Amino acid sequence: MIMTSANIKRYRPVVAIDIDGVLRLAVRPGQPAPEGAYPVQLTLRRGAYPALFHRPPDWDSAGTATGTYWLSGIGATWVRSLLSRGIEVVWATTWQEYANVYFAEPLGIPPLPLGVSGGVAEEFPDSPEWKTLNLARRYPGRPLVWVDDNPVSLDSLDLSEVRPARDRALTRSFWITNPSRGITAADVTELDAWVELASSPVGHETLRRLRRNQRRRTERLVARSQHGTLARAARWKRAFKIAVARVEPHQRYIATALANGVRDSAFDRDSFRNDIKRWTGEPITPDLERLLGAIEDHVRAKRW
């Protein structure tokens, strides 16, 4: 493969990393510090503080708030390692530009670009959705891993599902499960393995194959859950495909009922004709009669 500038970007992953719960640890007073953690004293300023998804601290008369913050030595070392390898690292934090103001220097890293920015709280129900929709619009055509302790709770808003289709296999949301511990050495090992795969053509094929296999497993689990067996699911799916193409959108329930009948028992055209008349309260139209004929032909041919 001839490496063009577009290809080079295609194989340069983006790591979008949160601060709170990942690099800044929720260590309570008297609680033992996690492995590698270190304290720093920071003074926040009212004039340089994020408004979106942030509750302000108790400002003193000078408009400042000084406190001790615990940072992750493991996380800081990892970010420096990523940068030294040419990986693009961006902030995915509600601190936005103030991540660089307060945390870059104590972490021993240069200022990083913002992976998420802008917006007003009223547009979004929570910060995970805000981050997801920000990230989904950025870095097209490039592998992207998002490291956060507060993932999106809705499957429909999973980052790998809302990015463009060609990028979904090259997308990962990595959940840091303990915000008082932050990112761990085991997390770093797993993330580095993903970043390595995302950095080469062969790795991309591996990630695409893994996604295809995972989707097949998920589809089989859903099919068994809804229909009992894969064979019954296949009968339902094929009958539904025939039926739904022949009914009006508001009559999809007819397609579902016909598919359920084909899945569960032998097809009885007269019985279904009577059912449809009862459901709709109207005579059978020529289109519905043709639908019943198509389903009957399908069943007689045993196309499952």
For each residue, the residues with C-beta under 8 A, 3 or more apart:
1: 7 201
2: 7
3: 7 8
4: 7 8
5: 8 9
6: 9 10 141
7: 1 2 3 4 10 11
8: 3 4 5 11 12
9: 5 6 12 141 142
10: 6 7 141 142
11: 7 8 143 198 199 200 201 204
12: 8 9 86 87 88 142 199
13: 87 88 142 143 144 145 195 198 199
14: 87 88 89 90 115 139 142 143 144 145
15: 82 87 88 89 90 145 147 191 195
16: 89 90 91 92 115 116 131 135 144 145 146 147
17: 22 23 75 79 89 90 91 92 93 146 147 148
18: 21 22 23 92 93 131 147 148 149 150 176
19: 22 23 24 91 93 95 99 103
20: 24 26 93 94 95 149 179
21: 18 24 25 26 148 149 150 176 179 182
22: 17 18 19 72 75 147 148 149 176 179 182 183
23: 17 18 19 71 72 75 76 79 103 107 182 183
24: 19 20 21 69 70 71 72 103 182
25: 21 33 34 37 70 71 72 179 180 181 182
26: 20 21 179 180
27: 31 33 34 37 70 180
28: 31 180
29:
30:
31: 27 28 180
32:
33: 25 27 37 38 39 70
34: 25 27 37 70 72 180 181 182
35: 74 184 185
36: 72 73 74 77
37: 25 27 33 34 70 71 72 73 182
38: 33 70 71 73
39: 33 68 69 70 71
40: 68 69 70 71 106
41: 66 67 68 69
42: 66 67 69 102 106
43: 64 65 66
44: 48 49 57 64 65 66 67 102
45: 48 49 63 64
46: 49 56 59 63 64
47: 63
48: 44 45 98 101
49: 44 45 46 54 56 98
50: 53 54 94 95 96 98
51: 54
52: 94 96 119 120 121 127 130
53: 50 94 121 126 127 130
54: 49 50 51 94 95
55:
56: 46 49 59
57: 44 65 67
58: 65
59: 46 56 62 63 64 65
60: 63 64 65
61:
62: 59
63: 45 46 47 59 60
64: 43 44 45 46 59 60
65: 43 44 57 58 59 60
66: 41 42 43 44
67: 41 42 44 57
68: 39 40 41
69: 24 39 40 41 42 106
70: 24 25 27 33 34 37 38 39 40
71: 23 24 25 37 38 39 40 75 76 103 106 107
72: 22 23 24 25 34 36 37 75 76 182 183
73: 36 37 38 76 77
74: 35 36 77 78 182 183 184 185 188
75: 17 22 23 71 72 78 79 107 182 183
76: 23 71 72 73 79 80 107 108 109
77: 36 73 74 80 81
78: 74 75 81 82 183 188 191
79: 17 23 75 76 82 83 89 107 109
80: 76 77 83 84 108 109
81: 77 78 84 85
82: 15 78 79 85 87 89 195
83: 79 80 86 87 89 109 110
84: 80 81
85: 81 82
86: 12 83
87: 12 13 14 15 82 83 195
88: 12 13 14 15 113
89: 14 15 16 17 79 82 83 109 112
90: 14 15 16 17 112 113 114 115
91: 16 17 19 95 96 99 100 112 113 114 115 116
92: 16 17 18 115 116 131 134 135 146 147 148
93: 17 18 19 20 96 99 116
94: 20 50 52 53 54 127 130
95: 19 20 50 54 91 98 99 102 103
96: 50 52 91 93 99 114 116 117
97: 100 101 114 117
98: 48 49 50 95 101 102
99: 19 91 93 95 96 102 103 104 112 114
100: 91 97 103 104 111 112
101: 48 97 98 104
102: 42 44 95 98 99 106
103: 19 23 24 71 95 99 100 106 107
104: 99 100 101 107 109 110 111 112
105: 108
106: 40 42 69 71 102 103
107: 23 71 75 76 79 103 104
108: 76 80 105
109: 76 79 80 83 89 104 112
110: 83 104
111: 100 104
112: 89 90 91 99 100 104 109
113: 88 90 91
114: 90 91 96 97 99 117
115: 14 16 90 91 92 134 135 138
116: 16 91 92 93 96 130 131 134 135
117: 96 97 114 134
118: 134
119: 52 123 124 130 134
120: 52 123
121: 52 53 124
122:
123: 119 120 130
124: 119 121 127 129 130 133
125: 129
126: 53 129 130
127: 52 53 94 124 130 131 150
128: 131 132 148 150 151 152 153 157
129: 124 125 126 132 133 152 154 157
130: 52 53 94 116 119 123 124 126 127 133 134
131: 16 18 92 116 127 128 134 135 146 148
132: 128 129 135 136 152 157 158 159 162
133: 124 129 130 136 137 157 162
134: 92 115 116 117 118 119 130 131 137 138
135: 16 92 115 116 131 132 138 139 144 146 159 163
136: 132 133 159 162 163
137: 133 134
138: 115 134 135
139: 14 135 142 144
140: 164 167
141: 6 9 10 166 167
142: 9 10 12 13 14 139 167 170
143: 11 13 14 167 170 171 195 198 199 204 207
144: 13 14 16 135 139 159 163 167 170 171 172
145: 13 14 15 16 171 172 173 174 191 194 195 198
146: 16 17 92 131 135 159 172 173 174
147: 15 16 17 18 22 92 174 176 183 187 191
148: 17 18 21 22 92 128 131 151 173 174 175 176
149: 18 20 21 22 175 176 177 178 179 182
150: 18 21 127 128
151: 128 148 173 175
152: 128 129 132 157 158 159 173
153: 128
154: 129 157 158
155: 158 161
156: 161 162
157: 128 129 132 133 152 154 161 162
158: 132 152 154 155 161 162 173
159: 132 135 136 144 146 152 162 163 171 172 173
160: 163 168 169 171 172 173 211
161: 155 156 157 158 168
162: 132 133 136 156 157 158 159
163: 135 136 144 159 160 167 168 171
164: 140 167 168
165: 168
166: 141
167: 140 141 142 143 144 163 164 170 171
168: 160 161 163 164 165 171 211
169: 160 204 207 208 210 211 212
170: 142 143 144 167 198 204 207 208
171: 143 144 145 159 160 163 167 168
172: 144 145 146 159 160 194
173: 145 146 148 151 152 158 159 160
174: 145 146 147 148 187 190 191 194
175: 148 149 151
176: 18 21 22 147 148 149 179 182 183 187
177: 149
178: 149 181 182
179: 20 21 22 25 26 149 176 182
180: 25 26 27 28 31 34
181: 25 34 178 184
182: 21 22 23 24 25 34 37 72 74 75 149 176 178 179
183: 22 23 72 74 75 78 147 176 187 188
184: 35 74 181 187 188
185: 35 74 188 189
186: 189 190
187: 147 174 176 183 184 190 191
188: 74 78 183 184 185 191 192
189: 185 186 192 193
190: 174 186 187 193 194
191: 15 78 145 147 174 187 188 194 195
192: 188 189 195 196
193: 189 190 196 197
194: 145 172 174 190 191 197 198
195: 13 15 82 87 143 145 191 192 198 199
196: 192 193 199 200 203
197: 193 194 200 203 204 206 207
198: 11 13 143 145 170 194 195 203 204 207
199: 11 12 13 143 195 196 203
200: 11 196 197 203 204
201: 1 11 204 205
202: 205 206
203: 196 197 198 199 200 206 207
204: 11 143 169 170 197 198 200 201 207 208
205: 201 202 208 209
206: 197 202 203 209 210
207: 143 169 170 197 198 203 204 210 211
208: 169 170 204 205 211 212
209: 205 206 212 213
210: 169 206 207 213 214
211: 160 168 169 207 208 214 215
212: 169 208 209 215 216
213: 209 210 216 217
214: 210 211 217 218
215: 211 212 218 219
216: 212 213 219 220
217: 213 214 220 221
218: 214 215 221 222
219: 215 216 222 223
220: 216 217 223 224 230
221: 217 218 224 225
222: 218 219 225 226
223: 219 220 226 227 230 233
224: 220 221 227 228 229 230 233
225: 221 222
226: 222 223 233
227: 223 224 230 232 233 236 263
228: 224 232 233
229: 224 232 233
230: 220 223 224 227 233 234
231: 234 235 304
232: 227 228 229 235 236 263 264
233: 223 224 226 227 228 229 230 236 237 263
234: 230 231 237 238 304
235: 231 232 238 239 259 262 263 304
236: 227 232 233 239 240 259 260 262 263
237: 233 234 240 241 259
238: 234 235 241 242 298 303 304
239: 235 236 242 243 258 259 262 263 295 298 299
240: 236 237 243 244 255 256 258 259
241: 237 238 244 245
242: 238 239 245 246 291 294 295 298
243: 239 240 246 247 254 255 258 259 291 295
244: 240 241 247 252 255
245: 241 242
246: 242 243 255 287 290 291 294
247: 243 244 251 252 254 255 287 288 291
248: 251
249: 252
250:
251: 247 248 254 255 280
252: 244 247 249 255 256
253: 256 257 279
254: 243 247 251 257 258 276 279 280 288 291
255: 240 243 244 246 247 251 252 258 259
256: 240 252 253 259 260
257: 253 254 260 261 272 275 279
258: 239 240 243 254 255 261 262 272 291 295
259: 235 236 237 239 240 243 255 256 262 263
260: 236 256 257 263 264
261: 257 258 264 265 267 268 272
262: 235 236 239 258 259 267 295 298 299
263: 227 232 233 235 236 239 259 260
264: 232 260 261
265: 261 268
266: 299
267: 261 262 272 295 296 299
268: 261 265 271 272
269: 272 273 292 293 295 296
270: 273 274
271: 268 274 275
272: 257 258 261 267 268 269 275 276 292 295
273: 269 270 276 277 284 289 292
274: 270 271 277 278
275: 257 271 272 278 279
276: 254 272 273 279 280 284 288 292
277: 273 274 280 281 282 283 284
278: 274 275 281
279: 253 254 257 275 276
280: 251 254 276 277
281: 277 278
282: 277 285
283: 277
284: 273 276 277 288 289 292
285: 282 288 289
286: 289 290
287: 246 247 290 291
288: 247 254 276 284 285 291 292
289: 273 284 285 286 292 293
290: 246 286 287 293 294
291: 242 243 246 247 254 258 287 288 294 295
292: 269 272 273 276 284 288 289 295 296
293: 269 289 290 296 297
294: 242 246 290 291 297 298
295: 239 242 243 258 262 267 269 272 291 292 298 299
296: 267 269 292 293 299 300
297: 293 294 300 301
298: 238 239 242 262 294 295 301 303
299: 239 262 266 267 295 296 302
300: 296 297
301: 297 298
302: 299
303: 238 298
304: 231 234 235 238
